[in-house]
Amino acid sequence: MSSSTRLPASHLYLFQLPPDLLNTLTPRQLVIPPDHPLHPSNRAAEPTPTPATEDLLDDGKRGAYTCALTGASFDTLEGLKQHYRTDWYRYNVKLKLQGKPTPVSEQAFNQLVEDLSDSLSGSGSSLSDSDSSLSSSSRPTTSTSDPSLSRLLAKQSLSSPSSLFDDEDLDSALLSGPKSPLQWFDAPTTPEGVETQYGIHRAALPEAGARKRLLPSAEEGAAVLAELKALQLPPQEQADGEGEKKWTMLMFGGGHFAGWVISLRPRLVSGAKGGKGGAKEREVVVLESKTFHRYTTRRKQGGGQGANDAANGKAKSAGAQIRRHNEAMLNDEVGALLLSWSHHISSSSLIFLRCSKSSYKTFFFPSSPLVRTDPRIRGFGFPTKRPTLSELGRCWAELTRVRVGHLSRGELEALDREYLKSIAPPPALAKKEEKQKEKEEKPDDTPKLSKEEELVRDRWTRLTEMVRKGRLDSTRTFLDKYGADLHLSPSLPDAGEVWGVLPEWMGEARTTPTLLHLAAAAGQPALVRLFLDPPYNASPYPYPPSTSSRAAYDLSPSRPTRNEFRFAFHRDPAKWDWSGLGRVPGALDESVEREKERREEEKRSKLRAREAERAEQERKREEEERRAEEGMREKARELAAASAGGSGPKRLGGGPPMPVRERERAGLSEEQKMRVMREERARAAEARLKRLGG
């Protein structure tokens, strides 16, 4: 038996809990407080929509919004939305879903409601009250304020059982809190001050797991606790007269099927350590088990072949036909298995089924022992993996294991507050009309630009783009043509005229305030040289000088760009305070630097030539070794052929003597010698076969 089908005896088993623990458990129910937005007391009454007047309808004038089902016309979208919440509209929707003629007019619907009230009250006095209430409004009330629609639908067999709940039942179910897969219980605090909580799966209980709605208030927890106590298994010696309680668990998906029938009374077996004194483990008692697998899923594409056929039509490939045949075979195999397990399924207290809705036909067919309306059938309530017996064992262990937590009262209250906050509806958004009005009233702070200003901004954008990309000729031509229009030399009180200052509206002006700073930061030495030399004579100082901005030299990311500042320092040392405000470390003679670079380049060229010559020599040496090896092989083949075809006495084993062969192989490596020996043995074998065949 797989290890996943076992639980240590120290874990609490759902159907064999200690009586002392059961008697001390108290249900824990999360209740929505009165100040929560979901509390029924905070639900605002829905306004009655104002439809278009009858005079307008009679004159042929209809509102801007019309219901496609009932034909009611409204002047506003809000009125149409409210119409969708009325009993009249919902009644017509029910008729349409049942395939009955629609629409029923508003007057006919009101008459149906009046007749229903008459049949329920049996007196004329109560009818007068209902008549007055109906005549006081132009539309029937919504289902949230009058249960007449529920009674009318129930009378005409148009409603489902879940729609028969009135407002009081819905409010009480809402007040009882959200439905959770787990039901938690509190245990008394131990003398050491440890608080303990116990959680069980609702799906493991026949009645609690089948309920679609929780019972009002604290009745749900009490009902679950009472059902849990009733399901406790008696001791083995007292259970001889009772029938065996069992579960049927089925999984189906992806061409895999796994199912088994298990007894709810597990047996105790020795644990992993074994021995008489070792810990015991509970092992599930499997009454029936079976797995199937067939190739039905399209590889690397997902989805069964049947689903693909339904979406895109039947494919005609060989793989599609195989998958289609396998799906039919798998359905037949599962159906035959269910029929053979009919007596187990009929006596099972619960039936767990995991499959997609498209696979319902595999389990619910005319002669199947499973019926879709059977309250015993339910899902597992938590994610499952590929259908296997091991996965079934894991699910059984999860369903029957009692979870234990040790959270303090403060931690539990914090979790409750966090959950209530997560389920609270978001605040209502402002209406579209209000947003539009606010947008219109909000002043536009963006100044409008004239055509001349837009043209100047466009030219500045083009200029900075050319500088960043290092387009020397384009930048020089652009400055000669439009430089006077861009006001490149503003005059400052502290710094005088500075050429190439970027306008404040440009984002680059904060980090690179001038064109020289921009070219230096972009690593464009040619443009740095252009801006430093006449006629531009750009200043290398930080700009503006009163702030902590950086000098253009500090922004240069590469050595060639920094050298342009040092070359300019050497050409005209008195032009700027190069080493002070300009932060240039020292002057550099351009001719000396160029000569140094030329010598370094020659050295690198010679080094590359030597590397190429060395590579060529290595290639020639390898070629000579390859030719020598081929020559040795050819010579060995000739000697072998001469020894095989000669006359007279033959040396045992054939071929030349061993000393001769050793001398011939003296210049070969071990790998080459082994290769020659293999070839000699192969030729000798071919010669023997030839002689035998001749």
C-alpha positions as CSV (number, residue, x, y, z in Angstrom):
1,M,0.0,0.0,0.0
2,S,1.3,3.5,-0.9
3,S,2.6,5.6,1.9
4,S,0.2,8.3,1.0
5,T,-2.7,6.1,2.2
6,R,-1.5,6.1,5.8
7,L,-1.9,8.5,8.7
8,P,0.2,8.3,11.9
9,A,-1.9,7.2,14.8
10,S,-1.0,10.5,16.6
11,H,-3.0,12.4,14.0
12,L,-6.7,12.8,14.8
13,Y,-8.9,10.7,12.6
14,L,-12.2,12.4,11.8
15,F,-14.5,9.4,12.6
16,Q,-12.6,8.2,15.7
17,L,-12.1,11.3,17.8
18,P,-11.7,11.0,21.6
19,P,-15.0,11.5,23.4
20,D,-13.4,13.9,25.9
21,L,-12.4,16.2,23.0
22,L,-15.8,16.0,21.2
23,N,-17.6,17.1,24.3
24,T,-15.5,20.2,24.8
25,L,-15.5,21.5,21.2
26,T,-17.4,24.8,20.5
27,P,-18.1,25.9,16.9
28,R,-16.3,29.0,15.7
29,Q,-18.4,31.1,13.3
30,L,-17.3,34.2,11.5
31,V,-20.2,36.7,11.7
32,I,-20.4,39.8,9.6
33,P,-20.7,42.8,12.1
34,P,-23.4,45.5,11.7
35,D,-20.8,48.1,10.6
36,H,-19.7,46.0,7.6
37,P,-20.8,47.1,4.1
38,L,-22.2,43.6,3.4
39,H,-24.5,43.6,6.5
40,P,-28.2,43.7,5.5
41,S,-28.8,46.8,7.6
42,N,-26.4,48.7,5.4
43,R,-28.1,47.8,2.1
44,A,-29.6,50.8,0.5
45,A,-33.1,50.5,-0.9
46,E,-33.0,50.4,-4.7
47,P,-34.9,53.2,-6.3
48,T,-37.8,52.4,-8.5
49,P,-37.0,53.3,-12.1
50,T,-39.0,55.9,-13.9
51,P,-40.1,54.6,-17.2
52,A,-41.2,56.6,-20.2
53,T,-44.7,57.8,-20.0
54,E,-47.6,56.0,-21.7
55,D,-48.4,59.2,-23.7
56,L,-45.0,59.2,-25.2
57,L,-45.3,55.5,-26.1
58,D,-48.7,56.0,-27.6
59,D,-47.5,58.9,-29.7
60,G,-44.7,56.7,-31.1
61,K,-42.0,58.6,-29.2
62,R,-39.7,56.2,-27.4
63,G,-36.9,56.9,-24.9
64,A,-33.2,56.7,-25.7
65,Y,-32.9,53.3,-24.0
66,T,-35.2,50.3,-24.7
67,C,-35.2,46.8,-23.2
68,A,-35.0,44.2,-25.9
69,L,-37.0,41.6,-23.9
70,T,-40.0,43.6,-22.5
71,G,-40.0,46.5,-24.9
72,A,-40.0,49.1,-22.0
73,S,-38.5,52.4,-23.0
74,F,-36.5,54.8,-20.7
75,D,-35.0,58.2,-21.0
76,T,-31.9,57.5,-19.0
77,L,-29.4,54.6,-18.8
78,E,-29.9,54.4,-15.0
79,G,-33.6,53.8,-15.6
80,L,-32.9,50.9,-17.9
81,K,-30.5,49.4,-15.3
82,Q,-33.1,49.6,-12.6
83,H,-35.6,48.0,-14.9
84,Y,-33.3,45.0,-15.2
85,R,-33.8,44.5,-11.4
86,T,-37.6,44.4,-11.4
87,D,-39.7,41.4,-11.0
88,W,-41.4,42.0,-14.3
89,Y,-38.2,41.7,-16.2
90,R,-37.0,38.7,-14.2
91,Y,-40.3,36.9,-14.8
92,N,-39.9,37.4,-18.6
93,V,-36.3,36.1,-18.4
94,K,-37.6,32.9,-16.6
95,L,-40.2,32.4,-19.4
96,K,-37.7,32.9,-22.1
97,L,-35.3,30.3,-20.5
98,Q,-38.2,27.8,-20.3
99,G,-39.0,28.3,-24.0
100,K,-42.4,29.9,-23.4
101,P,-43.8,32.9,-25.3
102,T,-42.5,36.3,-24.3
103,P,-42.9,39.1,-23.4
104,V,-45.7,39.3,-20.8
105,S,-46.8,42.9,-20.5
106,E,-46.6,44.8,-17.3
107,Q,-50.3,44.9,-16.9
108,A,-50.6,41.1,-17.4
109,F,-47.8,40.5,-14.9
110,N,-49.5,42.8,-12.3
111,Q,-52.7,40.8,-12.8
112,L,-50.9,37.5,-12.2
113,V,-49.5,38.9,-8.9
114,E,-52.9,40.1,-7.9
115,D,-54.5,36.7,-8.6
116,L,-51.8,35.0,-6.7
117,S,-52.4,37.3,-3.7
118,D,-56.1,36.5,-3.9
119,S,-55.6,32.8,-3.9
120,L,-53.2,33.0,-0.9
121,S,-55.3,35.4,1.2
122,G,-58.8,34.1,0.5
123,S,-60.5,37.4,1.6
124,G,-61.4,40.6,-0.2
125,S,-59.9,42.8,2.5
126,S,-56.4,41.6,2.0
127,L,-56.9,42.0,-1.8
128,S,-57.6,45.7,-1.4
129,D,-54.3,46.2,0.4
130,S,-52.4,44.5,-2.4
131,D,-54.4,46.4,-5.0
132,S,-53.5,49.7,-3.4
133,S,-49.9,48.8,-3.1
134,L,-49.7,47.8,-6.8
135,S,-51.5,50.8,-8.0
136,S,-49.2,53.1,-6.0
137,S,-46.2,52.4,-8.2
138,S,-45.8,52.2,-11.9
139,R,-43.5,49.2,-11.7
140,P,-43.7,46.0,-9.6
141,T,-41.2,45.9,-6.8
142,T,-37.9,44.0,-7.0
143,S,-37.3,40.6,-5.6
144,T,-35.3,42.1,-2.8
145,S,-38.5,43.7,-1.2
146,D,-41.4,41.4,-2.2
147,P,-41.5,37.6,-2.3
148,S,-44.4,37.6,-4.8
149,L,-42.2,36.7,-7.7
150,S,-40.8,33.7,-5.9
151,R,-44.3,32.4,-5.1
152,L,-45.4,33.1,-8.7
153,L,-42.5,31.2,-10.2
154,A,-42.9,28.3,-7.7
155,K,-46.6,28.1,-8.7
156,Q,-45.8,28.0,-12.4
157,S,-42.8,25.6,-11.8
158,L,-40.4,28.1,-13.3
159,S,-38.0,28.5,-10.4
160,S,-35.3,26.3,-9.0
161,P,-35.3,25.3,-5.3
162,S,-32.6,27.9,-4.5
163,S,-34.8,30.7,-5.7
164,L,-37.5,30.1,-3.1
165,F,-35.5,31.7,-0.3
166,D,-37.1,35.0,0.8
167,D,-35.3,38.0,2.1
168,E,-35.3,36.9,5.7
169,D,-33.6,33.6,4.8
170,L,-31.0,35.5,2.6
171,D,-30.3,38.0,5.3
172,S,-29.9,35.3,8.0
173,A,-27.6,33.3,5.7
174,L,-25.5,36.4,5.1
175,L,-25.3,37.2,8.8
176,S,-24.0,33.7,9.4
177,G,-20.8,34.6,7.6
178,P,-19.1,33.2,4.4
179,K,-19.1,29.5,3.6
180,S,-15.7,27.9,4.0
181,P,-14.5,24.4,3.0
182,L,-13.4,24.0,6.6
183,Q,-15.5,24.2,9.8
184,W,-13.4,25.3,12.8
185,F,-14.0,24.5,16.5
186,D,-12.4,26.0,19.6
187,A,-11.2,23.9,22.4
188,P,-10.8,25.0,26.0
189,T,-7.5,26.7,26.9
190,T,-5.0,24.3,28.5
191,P,-3.5,25.1,32.0
192,E,-0.3,26.2,30.2
193,G,-2.3,28.9,28.4
194,V,-2.2,27.2,24.9
195,E,-5.3,27.9,22.8
196,T,-6.2,25.1,20.2
197,Q,-8.4,25.1,17.2
198,Y,-9.6,22.1,15.3
199,G,-10.8,22.1,11.6
200,I,-12.6,19.5,9.6
201,H,-13.7,19.4,6.0
202,R,-17.4,20.0,5.3
203,A,-17.2,17.7,2.3
204,A,-16.5,14.7,4.6
205,L,-19.9,15.2,6.3
206,P,-23.0,14.0,4.4
207,E,-25.4,16.8,5.4
208,A,-23.1,19.7,6.0
209,G,-21.3,19.1,2.7
210,A,-24.6,18.9,0.8
211,R,-26.0,22.2,2.1
212,K,-25.8,25.0,-0.5
213,R,-26.5,27.7,2.1
214,L,-25.3,27.9,5.7
215,L,-27.9,27.7,8.5
216,P,-28.7,31.0,10.1
217,S,-26.5,32.4,12.9
218,A,-24.9,29.8,15.2
219,E,-27.1,27.0,14.1
220,E,-24.6,26.0,11.4
221,G,-21.8,25.2,13.8
222,A,-24.1,23.4,16.2
223,A,-25.5,21.3,13.3
224,V,-22.0,20.4,12.1
225,L,-20.9,19.4,15.6
226,A,-24.0,17.3,16.1
227,E,-23.5,15.5,12.8
228,L,-19.8,14.9,13.6
229,K,-20.7,13.3,16.9
230,A,-23.3,11.0,15.1
231,L,-20.7,9.9,12.6
232,Q,-18.2,8.6,15.1
233,L,-17.4,4.9,14.6
234,P,-18.1,2.6,17.6
235,P,-15.3,0.3,18.8
236,Q,-14.5,-2.8,16.8
237,E,-16.2,-5.1,19.2
238,Q,-19.4,-3.1,19.1
239,A,-19.6,-2.8,15.4
240,D,-20.2,-6.4,14.4
241,G,-24.0,-5.9,13.9
242,E,-23.7,-2.6,11.9
243,G,-23.2,-2.3,8.2
244,E,-19.8,-1.3,6.9
245,K,-19.5,2.4,6.2
246,K,-17.7,3.2,3.0
247,W,-16.8,5.9,0.5
248,T,-16.5,5.8,-3.3
249,M,-13.9,8.1,-4.7
250,L,-13.5,8.7,-8.4
251,M,-11.1,10.8,-10.5
252,F,-11.1,11.3,-14.2
253,G,-9.1,13.6,-16.5
254,G,-6.5,13.7,-19.2
255,G,-7.0,10.1,-20.3
256,H,-6.5,8.9,-16.7
257,F,-9.1,7.3,-14.4
258,A,-8.6,6.2,-10.8
259,G,-11.3,4.9,-8.5
260,W,-11.7,3.0,-5.4
261,V,-14.2,2.0,-2.7
262,I,-12.8,2.3,0.8
263,S,-14.0,1.4,4.3
264,L,-14.2,4.2,6.8
265,R,-12.8,1.9,9.5
266,P,-9.0,1.9,8.9
267,R,-6.7,-0.7,10.3
268,L,-3.7,0.0,12.5
269,V,-0.3,-1.2,11.0
270,S,3.3,-0.9,12.2
271,G,5.0,2.3,11.2
272,A,8.1,2.8,9.2
273,K,10.4,1.9,12.2
274,G,8.5,-1.3,12.9
275,G,8.9,-3.3,16.1
276,K,6.4,-4.1,18.8
277,G,6.9,-0.8,20.5
278,G,6.9,1.3,17.3
279,A,4.3,3.9,16.5
280,K,1.2,2.7,14.7
281,E,-0.2,4.1,11.5
282,R,-3.8,4.0,10.1
283,E,-4.0,2.4,6.7
284,V,-7.1,2.6,4.5
285,V,-8.9,-0.6,3.8
286,V,-9.5,-0.7,0.0
287,L,-12.5,-2.8,-1.0
288,E,-12.3,-2.2,-4.7
289,S,-9.8,-0.2,-6.8
290,K,-9.1,0.3,-10.5
291,T,-7.1,2.6,-12.8
292,F,-7.3,3.1,-16.6
293,H,-5.2,5.1,-18.9
294,R,-5.5,5.7,-22.6
295,Y,-3.9,8.2,-25.0
296,T,-6.7,10.8,-25.5
297,T,-4.8,14.1,-24.9
298,R,-3.2,16.0,-27.7
299,R,0.5,16.2,-27.0
300,K,2.0,19.7,-26.4
301,Q,-1.4,21.2,-27.1
302,G,-3.6,20.2,-24.2
303,G,-7.3,19.3,-24.2
304,G,-8.9,16.0,-25.2
305,Q,-9.6,15.1,-28.7
306,G,-13.4,15.4,-28.1
307,A,-13.0,19.0,-26.9
308,N,-11.0,19.8,-30.0
309,D,-13.5,18.2,-32.3
310,A,-16.3,20.2,-30.6
311,A,-14.4,23.5,-31.0
312,N,-12.8,23.1,-34.5
313,G,-14.5,20.2,-36.1
314,K,-13.4,16.6,-36.5
315,A,-9.8,16.3,-37.5
316,K,-8.9,13.6,-40.1
317,S,-5.3,12.7,-39.0
318,A,-4.3,9.3,-37.8
319,G,-3.5,10.6,-34.4
320,A,-7.0,12.2,-34.0
321,Q,-8.6,8.9,-35.0
322,I,-6.5,7.0,-32.4
323,R,-7.4,9.5,-29.7
324,R,-11.1,9.5,-30.7
325,H,-11.1,5.7,-30.5
326,N,-9.3,5.7,-27.1
327,E,-11.8,8.2,-25.7
328,A,-14.7,5.9,-26.6
329,M,-12.9,2.9,-25.2
330,L,-12.1,4.7,-22.0
331,N,-15.8,5.8,-21.5
332,D,-16.9,2.2,-22.1
333,E,-14.4,0.8,-19.6
334,V,-15.4,3.4,-16.9
335,G,-19.1,2.7,-17.5
336,A,-18.6,-1.1,-17.2
337,L,-16.6,-0.6,-14.0
338,L,-19.3,1.6,-12.5
339,L,-21.9,-1.1,-13.3
340,S,-19.8,-3.7,-11.6
341,W,-19.5,-1.5,-8.5
342,S,-23.2,-0.8,-8.3
343,H,-23.7,-2.5,-5.0
344,H,-20.8,-0.6,-3.5
345,I,-22.0,2.7,-4.9
346,S,-25.5,2.3,-3.6
347,S,-24.3,1.5,-0.1
348,S,-21.7,4.3,0.0
349,S,-22.3,7.1,2.4
350,L,-20.5,9.6,0.2
351,I,-19.3,9.6,-3.4
352,F,-16.4,11.9,-4.3
353,L,-16.2,12.7,-8.0
354,R,-13.5,14.9,-9.8
355,C,-14.0,15.5,-13.5
356,S,-14.8,18.3,-15.9
357,K,-18.4,19.0,-16.9
358,S,-17.6,17.8,-20.4
359,S,-16.9,14.4,-18.9
360,Y,-20.3,14.1,-17.1
361,K,-21.5,11.8,-19.9
362,T,-18.9,9.2,-18.8
363,F,-20.5,8.9,-15.3
364,F,-24.1,9.9,-15.8
365,F,-25.6,7.7,-18.5
366,P,-29.1,6.0,-18.5
367,S,-28.1,2.8,-16.8
368,S,-25.4,4.3,-14.5
369,P,-25.7,3.8,-10.8
370,L,-24.7,7.5,-10.4
371,V,-27.5,10.2,-10.5
372,R,-26.6,13.8,-10.9
373,T,-29.1,14.9,-8.3
374,D,-27.8,12.5,-5.7
375,P,-26.8,14.6,-2.6
376,R,-24.0,12.2,-1.8
377,I,-22.0,13.2,-4.9
378,R,-19.6,16.1,-4.3
379,G,-16.2,17.4,-5.1
380,F,-13.1,17.1,-3.0
381,G,-13.0,20.8,-2.1
382,F,-9.3,21.3,-2.7
383,P,-6.9,21.0,-5.7
384,T,-6.0,17.5,-6.9
385,K,-3.3,16.1,-9.2
386,R,-3.3,13.4,-11.9
387,P,-5.8,10.6,-11.2
388,T,-3.8,7.8,-9.5
389,L,-4.3,5.5,-6.5
390,S,-1.6,7.5,-4.7
391,E,-3.5,10.7,-5.3
392,L,-6.7,9.1,-4.0
393,G,-4.9,8.1,-0.9
394,R,-3.6,11.6,-0.4
395,C,-7.2,13.0,-0.8
396,W,-8.6,10.4,1.7
397,A,-5.9,11.4,4.2
398,E,-6.7,15.1,3.7
399,L,-10.5,14.6,4.1
400,T,-10.3,12.5,7.2
401,R,-7.5,14.2,9.0
402,V,-8.5,16.8,11.6
403,R,-6.4,20.0,11.3
404,V,-5.0,21.5,14.5
405,G,-4.0,25.1,15.0
406,H,-2.6,27.0,17.9
407,L,-3.5,30.7,17.4
408,S,-4.1,33.2,20.2
409,R,-7.3,35.1,20.5
410,G,-5.6,38.3,19.2
411,E,-4.3,36.5,16.1
412,L,-7.7,35.0,15.3
413,E,-9.3,38.5,15.6
414,A,-6.6,39.9,13.3
415,L,-7.3,37.2,10.7
416,D,-11.0,37.9,10.9
417,R,-10.5,41.6,10.4
418,E,-8.2,41.0,7.5
419,Y,-10.7,38.7,5.8
420,L,-13.7,41.0,6.4
421,K,-11.7,43.8,4.9
422,S,-10.8,41.6,1.8
423,I,-14.5,40.8,1.1
424,A,-15.8,44.4,1.5
425,P,-16.9,45.9,-1.8
426,P,-14.8,48.7,-3.2
427,P,-16.1,52.2,-2.9
428,A,-18.5,53.3,-5.6
429,L,-16.9,55.0,-8.5
430,A,-17.9,58.5,-9.5
431,K,-20.5,58.7,-12.2
432,K,-19.4,59.4,-15.7
433,E,-21.2,62.7,-15.8
434,E,-19.5,63.9,-12.6
435,K,-16.1,62.9,-13.9
436,Q,-16.8,64.8,-17.1
437,K,-18.0,67.8,-15.2
438,E,-14.8,67.7,-13.0
439,K,-12.7,67.4,-16.1
440,E,-14.4,70.4,-17.7
441,E,-14.1,72.5,-14.5
442,K,-10.5,71.7,-13.9
443,P,-8.3,74.4,-15.4
444,D,-5.7,73.5,-17.9
445,D,-2.3,74.6,-16.5
446,T,-0.4,73.7,-19.7
447,P,0.4,76.9,-21.6
448,K,-0.5,77.1,-25.2
449,L,2.4,77.6,-27.5
450,S,2.5,79.7,-30.6
451,K,3.7,78.4,-33.9
452,E,7.0,80.1,-33.5
453,E,7.5,78.6,-30.1
454,E,6.6,75.1,-31.4
455,L,9.1,75.5,-34.2
456,V,11.9,76.5,-31.8
457,R,11.1,73.5,-29.6
458,D,11.2,71.2,-32.6
459,R,14.6,72.5,-33.7
460,W,16.0,72.1,-30.2
461,T,14.8,68.5,-30.1
462,R,16.4,67.7,-33.4
463,L,19.7,69.4,-32.4
464,T,20.0,67.4,-29.1
465,E,19.2,64.2,-30.9
466,M,22.0,64.8,-33.5
467,V,24.5,65.6,-30.6
468,R,23.6,62.4,-28.8
469,K,24.1,60.3,-31.9
470,G,27.4,62.0,-32.8
471,R,26.4,63.4,-36.2
472,L,29.2,65.9,-36.7
473,D,28.5,67.3,-40.2
474,S,24.7,67.4,-39.6
475,T,25.3,69.3,-36.3
476,R,27.7,71.8,-37.9
477,T,25.3,72.5,-40.8
478,F,22.3,72.8,-38.5
479,L,24.1,75.3,-36.2
480,D,25.2,77.4,-39.2
481,K,21.6,77.5,-40.4
482,Y,19.5,77.8,-37.3
483,G,21.9,78.8,-34.5
484,A,20.9,82.4,-34.5
485,D,17.2,81.5,-34.0
486,L,17.9,79.2,-31.0
487,H,19.5,81.9,-28.7
488,L,22.4,79.7,-27.8
489,S,24.2,82.3,-25.8
490,P,22.1,83.6,-22.9
491,S,23.7,86.2,-20.7
492,L,23.8,85.6,-16.9
493,P,24.9,88.1,-14.2
494,D,27.3,85.7,-12.6
495,A,28.6,83.8,-15.6
496,G,28.3,86.2,-18.5
497,E,27.5,84.7,-21.9
498,V,27.6,80.9,-22.0
499,W,27.2,79.2,-25.3
500,G,24.9,76.2,-26.0
501,V,22.7,76.5,-22.9
502,L,19.7,74.1,-23.2
503,P,16.2,75.6,-22.5
504,E,14.6,74.8,-19.1
505,W,11.6,73.0,-20.6
506,M,14.0,70.2,-21.9
507,G,14.4,67.2,-19.5
508,E,18.1,66.9,-20.4
509,A,18.8,70.4,-19.0
510,R,18.8,69.2,-15.4
511,T,21.8,66.8,-15.9
512,T,23.5,68.2,-19.1
513,P,22.8,72.0,-19.0
514,T,24.8,72.8,-22.2
515,L,25.5,71.2,-25.6
516,L,29.1,70.6,-24.5
517,H,27.9,68.7,-21.4
518,L,25.5,66.7,-23.6
519,A,28.2,65.8,-26.1
520,A,30.6,64.8,-23.3
521,A,28.0,62.7,-21.5
522,A,27.1,60.9,-24.8
523,G,30.8,60.1,-25.4
524,Q,31.2,62.0,-28.7
525,P,34.8,63.3,-28.9
526,A,34.4,64.8,-32.3
527,L,31.5,67.0,-31.2
528,V,33.4,68.0,-28.0
529,R,36.2,69.2,-30.1
530,L,33.8,71.1,-32.3
531,F,32.2,72.9,-29.4
532,L,35.5,73.7,-27.6
533,D,37.1,75.3,-30.7
534,P,36.1,78.6,-32.4
535,P,33.6,79.9,-33.4
536,Y,31.6,78.3,-30.5
537,N,34.2,78.4,-27.7
538,A,31.9,76.5,-25.3
539,S,32.7,76.8,-21.6
540,P,33.8,73.6,-19.8
541,Y,32.7,75.0,-16.4
542,P,29.8,73.7,-14.4
543,Y,26.5,75.4,-15.3
544,P,25.0,77.3,-13.6
545,P,28.0,78.1,-11.4
546,S,26.0,78.8,-8.3
547,T,24.7,75.2,-8.0
548,S,26.5,71.9,-7.4
549,S,26.4,70.9,-11.1
550,R,29.3,68.9,-12.6
551,A,31.9,70.0,-15.1
552,A,31.7,68.7,-18.7
553,Y,35.0,66.8,-18.1
554,D,33.5,64.8,-15.2
555,L,30.6,63.7,-17.4
556,S,32.9,62.1,-20.1
557,P,32.6,58.3,-20.0
558,S,35.5,57.4,-22.3
559,R,39.2,58.2,-22.6
560,P,39.1,59.7,-26.1
561,T,36.4,62.1,-24.9
562,R,38.4,63.2,-21.9
563,N,41.5,63.6,-24.0
564,E,39.8,66.3,-26.2
565,F,39.6,68.5,-23.1
566,R,43.3,68.0,-22.4
567,F,44.2,68.7,-26.0
568,A,42.2,72.0,-25.8
569,F,44.0,72.8,-22.6
570,H,47.4,72.4,-24.4
571,R,46.3,74.4,-27.4
572,D,45.1,77.5,-25.5
573,P,45.9,77.2,-21.7
574,A,44.9,80.8,-21.0
575,K,41.4,80.5,-22.5
576,W,39.7,78.9,-19.5
577,D,40.5,77.9,-15.9
578,W,41.0,74.4,-17.1
579,S,42.5,72.8,-14.0
580,G,40.3,74.8,-11.6
581,L,36.7,75.2,-12.6
582,G,37.1,73.0,-15.6
583,R,38.5,70.1,-13.5
584,V,40.8,69.0,-16.3
585,P,43.8,67.2,-14.7
586,G,46.5,68.5,-17.1
587,A,47.3,69.5,-20.6
588,L,48.2,66.9,-23.2
589,D,50.2,67.5,-26.5
590,E,48.0,66.1,-29.2
591,S,50.9,65.2,-31.5
592,V,52.7,63.3,-28.8
593,E,49.6,61.5,-27.8
594,R,48.8,60.6,-31.5
595,E,52.4,59.3,-31.9
596,K,52.0,57.2,-28.8
597,E,48.7,55.8,-30.0
598,R,50.4,55.1,-33.4
599,R,53.2,53.1,-31.8
600,E,50.7,51.2,-29.6
601,E,48.7,50.3,-32.7
602,E,51.8,49.1,-34.5
603,K,52.6,47.0,-31.5
604,R,49.2,45.5,-31.5
605,S,49.4,44.9,-35.2
606,K,52.7,43.0,-34.8
607,L,51.2,41.0,-32.0
608,R,48.3,40.0,-34.1
609,A,50.6,39.1,-37.0
610,R,52.7,36.8,-34.7
611,E,49.5,35.2,-33.4
612,A,48.4,34.6,-37.0
613,E,51.8,33.1,-37.9
614,R,51.8,30.9,-34.9
615,A,48.3,29.6,-35.8
616,E,49.5,28.9,-39.4
617,Q,52.5,26.9,-38.1
618,E,50.3,24.9,-35.8
619,R,47.9,24.2,-38.7
620,K,50.8,23.0,-40.9
621,R,52.2,20.8,-38.2
622,E,48.8,19.1,-37.7
623,E,48.5,18.7,-41.5
624,E,51.9,17.0,-41.6
625,E,51.0,14.6,-38.8
626,R,47.8,13.7,-40.5
627,R,49.6,12.9,-43.7
628,A,52.2,10.8,-41.9
629,E,49.5,8.9,-40.2
630,E,47.7,8.3,-43.5
631,G,51.1,7.1,-45.0
632,M,51.6,4.6,-42.2
633,R,48.1,3.3,-42.7
634,E,48.6,2.9,-46.4
635,K,51.9,1.1,-45.8
636,A,50.3,-1.2,-43.3
637,R,47.5,-2.1,-45.8
638,E,50.1,-2.9,-48.5
639,L,52.1,-5.2,-46.2
640,A,48.9,-7.0,-45.1
641,A,47.9,-7.5,-48.7
642,A,51.3,-8.8,-49.7
643,S,51.4,-11.3,-46.9
644,A,47.9,-12.5,-47.6
645,G,48.4,-13.0,-51.3
646,G,51.9,-14.6,-51.4
647,S,52.8,-18.3,-51.8
648,G,54.8,-20.7,-49.6
649,P,54.8,-21.2,-45.9
650,K,52.8,-18.6,-43.9
651,R,53.8,-17.2,-40.6
652,L,51.3,-18.0,-37.8
653,G,48.9,-15.1,-37.7
654,G,50.0,-13.7,-41.0
655,G,51.7,-10.4,-41.7
656,P,55.2,-9.2,-41.1
657,P,57.1,-10.3,-37.9
658,M,56.4,-8.5,-34.7
659,P,59.7,-6.5,-34.6
660,V,59.0,-5.2,-38.1
661,R,55.6,-4.1,-37.1
662,E,56.9,-2.5,-33.9
663,R,59.4,-0.5,-35.9
664,E,56.7,0.6,-38.3
665,R,54.6,1.9,-35.5
666,A,57.4,3.6,-33.6
667,G,56.3,7.1,-34.5
668,L,52.6,6.6,-33.7
669,S,50.7,7.5,-30.6
670,E,48.8,4.9,-28.6
671,E,45.5,5.8,-30.1
672,Q,46.9,5.6,-33.6
673,K,48.5,2.2,-32.8
674,M,45.2,0.8,-31.6
675,R,43.4,2.1,-34.7
676,V,46.0,0.4,-37.0
677,M,45.6,-2.9,-35.0
678,R,41.8,-2.7,-35.4
679,E,42.1,-2.2,-39.1
680,E,44.5,-5.1,-39.4
681,R,42.2,-7.4,-37.5
682,A,39.3,-6.3,-39.7
683,R,41.2,-7.0,-42.9
684,A,42.3,-10.4,-41.6
685,A,38.7,-11.3,-40.9
686,E,37.6,-10.3,-44.3
687,A,40.4,-12.4,-45.9
688,R,39.3,-15.5,-43.9
689,L,35.7,-15.0,-44.9
690,K,36.8,-14.6,-48.5
691,R,38.8,-17.9,-48.4
692,L,35.9,-19.8,-46.8
693,G,33.5,-18.5,-49.3
694,G,35.7,-19.1,-52.3
